[in-house]
Amino acid sequence: MAAREPFLGWRPRSLQSRQLLAASVGLLAFLAITGYALDRAFIDVAGQGLHERLKAYAYAYLTGIEFARDGTLIPPEAPPDGRFDQPGGGLYVDVELPNGRWLSDSATGQVLPRGEVLGPLQEQQDGPLRMTRSDGSAGAVYRYGIGVVWAPGDDPKAEFPYTIYVMEDAGTLPKQVRVFRQALWGYLGIAALLLLLLQGLILRWSLRPLRRVVVELERVQRGQLARMSERHPRELAPLTDSINALVESEREHLERQRNTLADLAHSLKTPLAVLRTRLDSGAPERELREEVDLQLRRMNDLVGYQLSRAASGGHALFAAPVEIEPYAEQIVQGLEKIYANNRVICEFEIASGARFHGEPGDLQELLGNLLENAFKWAKSRVLLTAQVGDSEPRRRPGLILRVEDDGPGIPPDRIAAVLQRGVRGDERVQGHGIGLSIVQDIVQGYRGALEVGASTELGGASFTARFPPGL
């Protein structure tokens, strides 16, 4: 483990450093491969150019050479390149004859490799071949040769073969390659520096949205912003939306806790005030015990109710989908035993793709309170409907839960009071009971909406919980 610490310490810790390092390595590798490919291509082209150049010189001598009647070679008046007339000029001509050879003036003092007489139009390319310069130093040449037949007039007996060899100093090609490589790697180096600079600027520009997200997140943490802005690229939108959802969820959770504590304190005021009044009034012990027992049971009910609200109010932001039918069947089986005398029949219409994305306990509380109210007030039928709600790209679909009954329904003037936060006790009994407070808090906790109205199918009350698309 100790041997790996230096590497881990060297590893870049920012996205910009990582991307710049990876892109730089890729860029340098690309330039190196490109330079190597260009270098090899130039060597191949230079070699092919040498071959074509020597061949062109050979054909120039082929058309310019003449022979006298006695077979003496008469060279062309002007060579194709002036270096053929300069001793040690780097270009040499060797004409191999059946009974000797002829060399250009540039070969004076040079010891050139001698070739054989080739057949008619036979070509030969070889090299580098060893040679000795006029100063005694060793050298090398590239050589091209072509075989020719001299045919003077119509006399076949006067014909004889000869071969023209054109040679070039082998140092010319390496010098060209060296000059090309210096220019190539110099320009590639300059290009690499410019591309690295441009790459750094592009990376800095492309990562600017991430830096903006970090700055906004820090401002949210310091309380300078309430939420992340929506001015971000679409690739970062799921991240900022999740952060906003988490911030809002925590803020709502804190607000819900405060409301629950406030409601609990307000609920306990009256029982405590009654107990204090009875203690101060000097009531008999038996009457006092009955009053204490009554108020303790009332406070216990209030505490249990508020704790139930607090427990059902929070939910996981990224919860797994929960199937609805198993929980609904379990709840209905229990309600059918409690309300067996009413002989109520509960029907399900649950879509195959309908899922509740949240805590199973919240689903139980939601279905339990709505179905219990429906069983309480229904005459003979209750209908539970679950449908897939609205959907948005890259988000999980919403959900629509509806519970209907064939009971007396809720008067329109009582709907606002039933859904009003803080309505307690007898105000809730009129209509569909105390459980609606828990239902409303659960639905609001999931940023949904609870609608109360009349059932078009059964004629009684209809409670519809609409959950929006989630993250």
N, C-alpha and C positions, 0 to 999 in steps of 0.2 A: 504493500500500500504506500509506503514511503517513497518508493521509486516513481509513483505516478503523480505525486503532489506537484512537482515542477511543471508538468504538462498541464495539470488542471489549473494551476495558477496562471499559466500563460494564455489559456483559452479566452477568447474575447467574450465580454459579458454583455454587450449591447447588440441589438439586431443590426444596427448600422455597421458596426465593426465586423460582425459575422458576414453580412452580405458583401461588404467592401472587400474583405479578405477572400471570400469565395469567388467573387467576380474578378478580382485581380489575378488570382491563381489561374482561373479559366482564361482570362485575357492573355496573360503571359504565355500560357501553354499554347493558345491559338496562334499567337505571333511567332512562337518558336517553331511550331509545326509549319506555319506558312513560310517562314524564312528558310527552313530546311527544304521544303518543297520547291521554292523558287531557286534555291541554290542548286539543287539537283537538276531542275529544269534548265537552268542556264548552262550547267556543265554539259548536258546532253545537246543543247542547241549549239553551244560553242564547238563541241566535237563534230556535230553535223556540219556546222559552218566551215570548220577546218577542212573536212573532206570535200565539200563543194568548192572551196577556194582552191585547193590543190588540184582538183580535177579540172577546174577552169583554166589554171595555169598550164596544165598538161595539154589540154586541147588547143590553147593558144600557141604553144610550141609545135604542136602537131601540124597546125596549118601554116606555120612560118618556116619550118625546117625544109631545106632543099638538099639535094645531093648532086655532086659533080659527076661527070662521066666516069671518073676513076673511083667513084664511091665515097669521095671525101664529103663530110657533112658541112653544109653551109648554114650557120645559125641565122635566125631572123635579125633584120637590121635593128629593131627596137624590141627589147624584151617587154612582156606584159607588166612588169614591175621593175622599177629602177634598182631595187636591191639585188636583182640577179647580176648586175654589173659591178656591184660593190664587194670587194673581198671581205668575207665574214659578214655579209649583209643579213644573214638569217634565212634567205631563200636560195635554194640550190637546185640545179637541173643536172641530171645524170642520164645521158643517152647511151644505153648499152647496145653495142653493135656486135655482129658475129665475130669480128676480128679486132675488137677494141671498145673504147668508151669515149664519150665526149662530155666534158664538164663545163659548166658556166664559169664566168670570171669570179663569181662570188665564192666558188669552191677552191680558189687558189690558196694553198697552204693548209687546207682542211683535209682530213682523212675521213671520207664518207663511206658508209656501208655500201657494198656493191651488191647489185641485184642480178638476177638471171634474166635471160631473154624470154619474155612471155609470148604466148601464142597470139594470133590475130585477135584484136579487140578484147583480150583477156585483161581484167583489172585486178589490182592488188592494193590493199590498204593495210598498212602495219605501222608499228611504232608504239612507244618510243624506242628507237634503235640507237645504239652507241655510236659516237663519233669522237674524233680528236680535233680540237681547234688548232689554229696556227700557233698559238702560244704554248701548246702541249697540254692544255687542260682538257679534261673529259667533258663531253656533252652528250646530247641526245637530240634526235630529230624524228618527226613524223613524216611518213613517206607514202606517196600515191604513185602507182605505176600503171601504164596501159601498153599493151602490145600492139605493134603496127607492122605492116608489110610494105616495103617500098617497091613499086612496080613502074619502072621507067618505060614508056612506050608500049609496044606490043610484044616485047621480047620476054617470054616467061623465064628465060635463063638468067636475066639480069635482076630478077626479084630477090630480095633478101629481107628477113625480119629484123626488127629492132624494137626496143622498148624505151619509152620516155618515163623517167622517174623524176618527180618534183618533191623536194624535201623542204621542210620548214623547221626552224629551231624549236625544240620542245619547250623552251622557256617562255615562248610567246603565250601559249594557252594558259599556263598557271598564272602568268602576270595578269591576263585578262580576268581570270577567275578571282584573283586577289583584289583587283580594283573593284570588281563587281560586288564582292563580299563586303568590302569596307563601306561602299555606298549603301548596300542593302541593309546591313545591320545598323548603320548609322541612322538611316531613315526610319527603320522599324523601331529603333530606340526612341527617336523623337515622337513617332506615332504612339508608342506605348505610354510615354509620359502624358501626352495630350489626352489620350483615351482614358487613362487613369484619373486625370483631373476632371474630365467630363463625366466619367462614371461616378466619381465622388459627388459632384454637383447633382447628378440625376438621382442618386440614392438619397441624398439629403432632401431633395424636393419630393421624392416619392414617399419618404417616411414622415413627411411633415404632418399628415393626418394623424399618425400614431402619436407624435409629440403633442398635437393638439388634444388628443384624448387623454394623455397623461396629465397635461396642464388642467383640463377641465375636471378630471377626477380628483386632483389635489385641491382644487377650489371647492369641490363638493365636500371633501373630507374636512376642510377648514370652515365649512358653513357659508362660504361666499356665493355658492350656487345651490339652488334647490334640486337641480337635476342636470343630466347631460343634455347638451343641445342636440338638434337633429341635423346639423350641418356637417355630416360625415359621409365618406364614400359608402356605397351600398355593401361593400365587403365588410365594413366595420359596423354596419347598422345592427346586426344581431348582437354584437358585443355591447354597444351603447344601450340598446333596448333592454338587454338583460340587466345591465347596471342600473338603469332607471327603474326597471321593475323591482329589483332588489332594494333600492333605496326607498321607493314608494311603499314596498311591502313592510320594510322595517319601520318606516314612519307611521304607517297605518297600524302596525302591530303595537307600537308604543302608544298611539292615540287610543287604540282599543283598550289597552291595559289601564290607561288613565280613566277612560269612561267607565270601565268595569269597576274600578276602585271607587269612583265617584258614585256610581249607582248603588254599589254595596253599602257605602257609608250612608247614603241618603235613605236606603231601605231600612237600615238598622236604627235610624233615628227614632222612628215612631215606636217600635217595641221597647227600646231602651227608655224612652220618655214615659211610656206607660208603666214600666217597672219602677222607675224612680217615683212616679206619682203615687203608686200603690204602696211603696215602702214608706213614703213620707206621710201618707194618710192614716197610718196605724190600723190597717185592715186586719181582720182576724187571720190566724195562721192558716186555717184551711182554705179560706178564700184566697189568701196570698199565694199558697202553694198551687192552687188551680190556675191562677193568673200567670205565675212564673212558668208553669208547664205549658200553658197555651202560648205564651210569648216565645219561649225557647223553641217550641216546635215551629213557630212562624219564622223565627230567625234562622233555624236550621234549613227550612225550605228556601228562604231567601239566599242563604250562603250557597246551598247546592245549586240553585238556579243560576246565580252569578258565576260560580265556578264552571258550570256547564257552558255558559256563554263564552267565558274566557278560553276554555279548552277547545271549543269548536270554532273560535274566531280565527286562530292562527292556522296557516296551511303552508305546505311546502311549495316553493316557487316552481321547482322542476320535479313534479310528481309523476309517477308512472300511471298509465291509464288503468282505470278500475271498471270492471264490468258491472252493470247496473242490476241485471236480472237476479243474480244470486242474493244480493242484499235485499232487494224488494220482496222476493219470495219468503225470506226468513222473517221479515217484518210483518208481512201479510199473514203468515201462519200464526204468529203471536196475536195479532189483532183479531183474527177470526175466533180465537178462543175467548178473548176478552168480551167481544161484542157478538157472542154466539146467538143471543136472543134476537138480535136485529136481522140475522140471516142476510147479511150483506155479501154480495159477490163482487170480487175485485178482478178486473181484466187488465191485461198487459198489452201494450202495443209498443214494443221496443225495437228500434231499427238495429240491424246487424252491426253497423259501424259506430253506433252511439257509445261513447265512453266518457266517464267522469275523470278528469285529470286533477286529482287532488288527494286529500287524505281519506281513507276509507271511513274513519270516524265522522268526518264531515258529511259524507254521503249518507251514513246511517242516521245522523241527526236530522238531515234535511228530509229524507224519505220518511223517517219515523214520525216527525211532527206533522208533515203534510198528510200522510196516509191516516194517521190517528185522528186528525180533525175531520178528514173525509168520512171515516168510519163512524165518527161520533154523530155527524149530522146527516149522513146518507139514509135514504129510505131502503134501497135494495141494491144499488149499483155504485161502484167506484171504478174509475178508469185512470190508469197510469200510462202516460205516453212519454217516450224518450226518442228524440230526433236529433240528427246531426245538424248543428247550427251553422252559422256563417263561417266561411273559411277565407284565409288570406295566404298568399305565397310564402313559403318557408315557415309557416306557423301551423300548429296543431289546430284542428277544427273546433268550433264551439259546440255547445250542447244546449238543447231545449228540453226541460223536464216540465211536464204538466200533469196535475192531479185534479180530476173532476169528480163531482158527485151529483146525485139527483135529489139532494136535500132542498131546504128552503132558500139557500143562497144568502148573499150579503146585500143589504140595501145599498144603493149607490152612495148615499150620504154617509155611510159608515166605512167606506173603503179607505178614505184618507186617514181616518182615526185608527183603523186597524194596522196600517202600515207606518204610522207615525212613531218615531223612536221615542222611547221613554214611557209609552202607554203601558200601564201595569194593571194587574189584578182584575177587577170586575170589568174594566173597559175592554179587556181582551176576551173575556168570557162571552161577551155579546158578539157573536159572529163565529169565529173559529178558534178561540182559546189562546192560552198563554204561549204556546209553542211558536207562534208566528214571529215573536221577537227573535228567537234563536234562528229561525229560518231566514229572516231578513238579514241578520248579522252575517250568517254564513255566505249568503249570496253576495252581499256587498263586499265581503272579504275576498271573494274571487272576482271582483270588479264586474259583477253581473247585476241584473235587475229582476225584481220580483213584481209580477203583475197579478192583480186580483180583479176578477170580473165574473161574468156569468158564463156558464157552460152552454155552448150552442148545441152540443150533442145530448147531454143528460138533463140540462135545464137547471141544475143547481149552481154551486160555486165552482170557480175555476181558478187554480193557482198555477202560474207559469213562472218558472225560474229560467232565465236566459243567461248563459255563460258565454262571454266573447271568446274569439280565438286566442289561444295562449302562445307562449314563446316556444 
